[in-house]
Amino acid sequence: MNRRNKIVIFGAAFIAVIILYFGLFHNDKKRFDWSEDYVLDKEKPFGTWLVSELLKEYDKDRVFKKLSSPLDQSLKNAKIPSNFIFIGQEIYLENNSVDSLLSFVSGGNNAFIFTSSDPELLLQKIVEESLDDSIYFHSDAFYGDSTIAYFDTNLDGKKVDYLVPYTNRWGKSNDWNYLDHAPSLSSFKKLGSFEAFNEKGESVEGINFYKIKYNKGTFYFHTQAVIFTNNVLKEGSMLAYTNRVFSYLNDGPILWEEHNWRFNQPNKKTWLFKPNNYQTGQSPLKFIFSNPSLKWAWYILLVFILLFVIFNGKRKLGIIPVLAARKNTSLEHIQLISELYQQKNNHYAISAKVFGNFLSYLRNELRISTIQKSDKIVDEVLMKTSLERSELESIFNKWKAIEANKMVRTEMFLAFNDEINTILKRLKR
């Protein structure tokens, strides 16, 4: 196949791919990622950017810090009081992370953990310290379009209902998680509940917001993390609800958790759902061909594989030429620059250039950091070379004098330049 035919085939395949893309995948409407990943993102419907902005607005002078390391590091030197906040499907806590969080709260801080799944290890350790192993937290879920959330105690003594909307990509539906009873723990206090109706019209009620006093601090748990996402908070009533929830913040900094997510989902604060879309023994290709978009994506992949085989079937690598060894011309460069600057009688500028080239050699050839103090540089050079300390100290002392006066006499410049050239020659042998 000659070169012209190859170009024609490649061009035709490229045009076909463009047509398929615009015909099947291109859409002028703005697309959103509807996954409930709870990341700190402004564009995602189920991101947590809006609630983070609300937290910043409560107090302009309050510090808002994103944690990006394990809790045993990020909470180690936290100020008292402070507020630890995590919002997501599930928080990943190992034993050392739980211990760090317990120590953080015990000292007089607050921890707000809003997750659909109970932080079992954390709750287990709290119960164990209460010396009553019979206490347990039992969670349940109600599937429906929306629910009514309310607080047990309102500021004016009246019950206020908050209609919680939920709109996903395909409609309105969600699992509303809750505690079906209050555990017999003396430090436990119910703060909020929800009410809804199932398909039979029966009322379903449960606890969705509660606190547990722990020594000098307090844990606040919410079982419906989706309430605090961008898509839900755009409703005015839910802004008021969120303000009420975070009225329990103390006056300290806000420590926003962005590290301890679920272990097997490093990019999402949620669990990974993998549906079984084909039966055992059934080919996965059947599922691909049942979806038009996946089917055409499969065809495009095959076309590109075929083109790759056609155009890369023969060896294309040419003879590799032998390159001449690179020559170090640093010394010649210094001498040339010196001559040019001496003609202009600008000895300070050329002194700076000469000293800069000297430091560059130390960095690139001897791998020595030149941003530290001169005595430290001298010590490292002596460790790697056979030079004398007096030689190196003389160069740095002369440069300090030159830098201080900004004026260099010809005799001093020549002596400074000769010392550097002498050392460079010895180092390059």
Secondary structure, DSSP 8 states (H G I E B T S, - for coil): --HHHHHHHHHHHHHHHHHHHHHHT--SS----------S-SS-TT-SHHHHHHHHHH-TTS-EEEE-S-HHHHTTT--SS-EEEEEES-----HHHHHHHHHHHHTT-EEEEEESS--HHHHHHHHHHTT-TT----EEEEEES-EEEEESS-TTSS---EEE----SSSS-EEEEEESS--S-TTEEEEEEEEEE-TTS-EEEEEEEEEEEETTEEEEEES-GGGGSHHHHTSHHHHHHHHHHGGG--SS-EEEE-S---TT-TT-SS-------S-TT--HHHHHHHSHHHHHHHHHHHHHHHHHHHHTSS---------------HHHHHHHHHHHHHHTT-HHHHHHHHHHHHHHHHHHTT---SSS-HHHHHHHHHHHS---HHHHHHHHHHHHHHHHHS---HHHHHHHHHHHHHHHHHHT-
